[in-house]
Amino acid sequence: MQSTTQVLLIRHGETEWSRTHRHTGLTDIGLTETGERQAAALGAKVAAFELAEVWTSPLRRAAQTCHLAGLGDRAVVHDDLVEWDYGEFEGSVTADHRVRDPSWSIWTAPIHEGETLAAVGRRADAVVERLVAVGGSVAVFAHGQFLRILASRWIGAPPDTGRHLVLGPATVSILGIDRGDRVIEGWNEACRLPGDAAGPAA
């Protein structure tokens, strides 16, 4: 089995729910106008890599980002790249929960009618197994929390390590292999929007 050269983790561009910090799991929401501009700007950054494969979540915000970045015609949809199913917390905001419980976190809260963190970790493990078998670089268009968990499992860390890996919309992170060890080579790199010296907001 050959090892993947690099894995590009690409979070989708801004949506109305990401802009307002709402937990967005399986709700199939599209990009805002800013998100569309961000996705298009990703194209130049991703073009610098020689990609063996392009994968995308089936959810609209990820697939739309992939398309606007210029890779839609190469993309293969993988259902297990969808975002964490937040169950009853879908659409809610952490700050609202912390009015009642100042320590509340999606990473530690019991989730009913959704997906446990352990289950997302197992889903990420299956993705890692396929990635290491590719034998070339892969671009993965997906979602914030899932990509944070995927990166954690790539380096053999527990799924909840992802809570320490901030990931903004329309960012590129790079996973790789260094002397046989799976590593994180770059993280949360935003693309600069035309006319915006500061780049897109996280």
C-alpha positions in Angstrom: 0.0 0.0 0.0 1.4 3.4 -1.0 1.1 6.5 1.1 -0.8 9.6 0.1 1.6 12.4 -0.6 -0.5 15.2 0.9 -4.2 15.6 1.9 -5.7 19.1 1.4 -8.5 19.6 3.9 -10.7 22.4 2.4 -13.5 23.8 4.5 -16.5 25.2 2.5 -17.0 28.9 2.2 -19.2 31.1 4.4 -22.9 30.2 4.8 -25.5 32.3 6.7 -25.3 29.8 9.5 -21.5 29.8 9.8 -21.6 33.6 9.7 -23.9 33.6 12.7 -22.1 30.7 14.5 -25.0 28.2 14.3 -24.2 24.5 14.5 -24.7 23.3 11.0 -24.7 19.6 10.6 -26.8 17.9 8.0 -28.9 21.0 7.1 -28.2 21.4 3.4 -27.6 25.1 3.3 -25.8 26.9 0.4 -23.1 29.5 0.4 -23.6 33.3 0.9 -22.3 35.7 -1.8 -19.2 36.1 0.3 -18.9 32.3 0.5 -19.1 32.1 -3.2 -16.3 34.6 -3.6 -14.2 32.7 -1.0 -14.7 29.4 -2.9 -13.6 30.9 -6.2 -10.5 32.4 -4.5 -9.6 28.9 -3.3 -9.0 27.8 -6.9 -5.6 29.5 -7.2 -4.3 28.0 -4.0 -5.4 24.5 -4.8 -4.1 24.7 -8.4 -0.6 24.7 -7.0 -1.0 21.0 -6.0 -0.8 18.0 -8.3 -3.9 16.1 -7.3 -4.5 12.4 -7.8 -8.1 12.7 -6.6 -10.7 15.2 -5.5 -13.3 14.2 -2.9 -16.3 16.2 -1.7 -19.1 15.9 0.8 -22.5 15.6 -0.8 -23.8 18.6 1.1 -24.4 21.6 -1.0 -22.0 24.0 0.7 -19.1 21.7 0.2 -19.9 20.6 -3.3 -20.6 24.2 -4.3 -17.2 25.2 -2.9 -15.5 22.4 -4.9 -17.2 23.5 -8.1 -16.4 27.2 -7.7 -12.8 26.3 -6.9 -12.6 24.7 -10.4 -12.6 21.1 -9.4 -16.2 20.1 -9.7 -15.6 18.1 -12.9 -13.1 15.8 -11.1 -14.9 15.5 -7.8 -16.1 12.1 -6.4 -18.8 12.4 -3.8 -18.2 10.5 -0.5 -21.2 10.3 1.8 -19.0 9.8 4.9 -17.5 13.3 4.5 -20.8 14.9 5.7 -20.7 17.1 8.8 -21.4 15.8 12.3 -25.1 15.1 12.9 -25.8 17.4 15.9 -29.3 16.0 16.5 -31.3 18.4 18.8 -28.5 20.9 18.7 -28.8 21.5 15.0 -29.0 25.3 14.3 -28.3 26.3 17.8 -25.6 28.7 19.0 -23.0 27.8 21.8 -23.5 31.2 23.5 -27.2 30.5 24.0 -26.4 27.1 25.7 -23.8 28.8 27.9 -26.4 31.1 29.4 -27.8 28.0 31.2 -24.5 26.1 31.5 -21.3 28.2 31.2 -19.2 25.0 30.5 -21.4 23.7 27.6 -19.6 22.5 24.5 -20.7 20.5 21.5 -17.6 18.5 22.0 -18.8 17.2 25.5 -22.6 17.5 25.5 -24.6 14.3 25.2 -26.2 14.3 21.8 -29.6 12.7 21.4 -31.1 11.9 18.0 -27.8 12.7 16.4 -24.2 11.3 16.2 -21.8 10.8 19.0 -18.3 12.1 18.8 -17.0 8.5 18.9 -19.2 7.7 15.9 -17.8 10.7 13.9 -14.3 9.5 14.9 -15.0 6.0 13.5 -16.3 7.6 10.3 -13.1 9.7 10.1 -11.0 6.5 10.6 -12.6 5.0 7.6 -11.7 8.1 5.5 -8.1 8.0 6.7 -7.8 4.4 5.7 -8.9 5.2 2.2 -6.7 8.3 2.0 -3.5 6.4 2.8 -4.3 3.9 0.0 -4.5 6.5 -2.8 -0.8 6.9 -3.6 -1.1 10.6 -4.5 -2.4 13.9 -3.2 -6.1 14.3 -2.5 -8.2 17.4 -2.0 -11.1 16.9 0.5 -13.9 19.4 0.4 -15.9 19.1 3.6 -17.0 20.7 6.9 -15.4 22.4 9.9 -16.0 20.0 12.7 -15.6 16.8 10.6 -12.3 18.1 9.2 -11.0 18.9 12.7 -11.8 15.4 13.8 -10.3 13.9 10.6 -7.0 15.8 11.2 -7.0 14.5 14.8 -7.4 10.9 13.7 -4.8 11.3 10.9 -2.2 11.9 13.5 -3.6 9.2 15.8 -5.1 11.7 18.4 -8.5 11.2 20.0 -11.4 12.7 18.1 -11.9 15.4 20.7 -8.5 16.8 19.9 -10.3 18.6 17.1 -11.7 21.1 19.6 -8.2 22.6 19.8 -7.9 23.0 16.0 -9.8 26.2 14.9 -10.9 26.0 11.3 -12.4 29.0 9.5 -14.5 28.9 6.3 -12.8 28.7 3.0 -9.5 27.6 4.4 -6.9 25.0 3.3 -5.1 22.8 5.8 -2.5 20.2 4.7 -1.9 16.8 6.1 1.2 14.8 5.1 3.7 12.1 6.0 7.1 12.8 7.5 9.5 9.8 7.8 6.6 7.4 8.1 4.6 9.5 10.6 1.3 11.1 9.7 1.6 14.9 10.4 -0.1 18.2 10.0 2.0 20.3 7.7 -0.2 23.5 7.6 -3.4 24.6 9.2 -6.3 27.0 8.7 -4.7 28.9 5.8 -7.2 31.5 4.5 -7.3 32.7 0.8 -7.1 36.4 0.2 -10.1 37.7 -1.6 -9.6 40.2 -4.5 -9.7 43.7 -3.1 -9.5 42.5 0.5 -6.0 42.9 1.9 -6.9 41.1 5.1 -8.4 38.1 3.3 -11.7 36.4 4.2 -13.1 36.5 7.7 -12.8 33.3 9.7 
